[in-house]
Amino acid sequence: MSRKTIIEIISALLILLFVYAAVSKLMAFDDFLSGLRTSPFIKPYAYFLVWTIPIIELSITVFLFIKATQLLGLYSAVVLLSLFTIYIIWVLNFSPKVPCSCGGVIQSLSWRQHIIFNLAFLTLTIIGIMVQKKMNKQKAFSGEAENL
């Protein structure tokens, strides 16, 4: 399988994940807001996050879709997935109440399964970054060789 194909598959999976997540949140807006308002640590930011999170998720999908911004999309996905995974771990370890504002199929996962799910996507995204950077180096090297 070519490096380009690997990047396309990883990007497509991330696009599906983030579009699904954003649309689920927006379609169940009141439930998402309610989950955020009962969520420890972020309750004061619920009204800000209820809009910001889906916008960020959709922005990442745009970055991933456009070849020129694909690496930015991959880095952004790593940041968002990392933040959410850290938040889940924090809630599980330090909160007396564990809320859920997930929607759709992901809602059926336990929190621990959700961590594994996020870590799998995080691993794929990091692989995507490494492959993309390697492709960029090869393009730069071959471009330099052509200019000699």
Secondary structure as GFF3:
##gff-version 3
##sequence-region A 1 148
A	DSSP	alpha_helix	3	27	.	.	.	ID=ss1
A	DSSP	alpha_helix	29	38	.	.	.	ID=ss2
A	DSSP	three_ten_helix	43	45	.	.	.	ID=ss3
A	DSSP	alpha_helix	46	65	.	.	.	ID=ss4
A	DSSP	three_ten_helix	67	69	.	.	.	ID=ss5
A	DSSP	alpha_helix	70	94	.	.	.	ID=ss6
A	DSSP	three_ten_helix	104	108	.	.	.	ID=ss7
A	DSSP	alpha_helix	111	147	.	.	.	ID=ss8
###
